[in-house]
Amino acid sequence: MAAALVYNRVPEAGLSIDHRSRVSPIAIYLLALATALMMGLRYEVGGDWYPYLLMYDLMQLMSSDQLFGYFDPGYAVVGRLSDSLGLGIYGVNVICGIIMAFGIAYFCARQPNPALTFLVGVPYLIIVVGMGYTRQGVAIGIIIAGIAGVSERTILRTIFIVFVAALFHKTALLVLPFIMAPILRRNLLYAVIGGIVFVGMFYVLLAGSADQMVTNYVDAGYESSGAVIRVLMNVIPALLALLFRKRLGFNGYHSDMWSVFALVSLLLVPLVLVANFTTAIDRMALFLIPLQIAILPRIPYIFGHRRALNAQVFIAICGYSAMVQMVWIVFADNSRYWLPYRMAIFEL
């Protein structure tokens, strides 16, 4: 709760709504460091705590060949590094927390209001995903950092960054077509090169496990209890992204890219309501969550210099974030795995 109060006080520096927040990027990175430590030093907190603890124990029993054959390569490297340093599961979680939190901070520092952007990400992206889906959280953090400066000139660099993200969770690769879509009508050569690279990355990372993933996520009909909520949470920013596309202040490439994210988010709504493979849809919805922190913090700036209205919208966005946090705490079936928050340095 104390951490939540700190997070919610940060945007006060941006209440003088001009056209850019005066919050220093250094403050955002310091906040990211504190966040990373909270994520990394948690003790028996989060829905993934015991599964990942078991995974770490298995890593210690495996040879290198077995390790990289069984686990995602990026997570395997982090696990082996932490083990060699004697840091245990906490070392793994701190490293993963740093990657995710600083990836988000890098993105936030390039937005009109870095503090508000970070705040919007706290209730779900950081707390729920970051401390409940460790590998996906790392992958999302890397992707967010990569798309912060994406353009047709940097598309190859962004493709490489997505490849790095996929080393932590293979499904991250499925986001690449959404990021590359705007280039199709801008630079055909880059689009062709990007397509070839995507096929190569798919072959390297997913070809051997694609059939198993289809079997696990689609054919088996696995259902995720939180899938509907995660999909619906993307609906509001998706609609806003499309309705105010020309007023959000994005450059041409980012405007097109976020429109693609928005359209995919809306297409998932009927799917998640009727399909029996909601786990597959849920995994996709996780990687669309960046839409929330890209769009919502920009809404207070779409009304020009109407300061009173801007301030009201700003407060509404903060209130919405607080509501998301409270609704999840009170009504989520599995929020008990996050509560109360405990830190390892006070428990061991």
Secondary structure, DSSP 4 states (H G I P E B T S, - for coil): -HHHHHHHHGGGGG-S-SSS----HHHHHHHHHHHHHHHHTBSS-STTHHHHHHHHHHHHHS-HHHHHHHS-HHHHHHHHHHHHTT-HHHHHHHHHHHHHHHHHHHHHTTSS-HHHHHHHHIIIIIIIITTT-HHHHHHHHHHHHHHTT--GGGHHHHHHHHHHHHTT-GGGGGGHHHHHGGGGGT-HHHHHHHHHHHHHHHHHHTTTTHHHHHIIIIIT----TTHHHHHHHTHHHHHHHHHTGGGS---HHHHHHHHHHHHHHHHHHHHHHH-S-HHHHHHHHHTTTHHHHHHGGGGGGTTTT-HHHHHHHHHHHHHHHHHHHHHHHHH-TTGGGT-S--BGGGT-
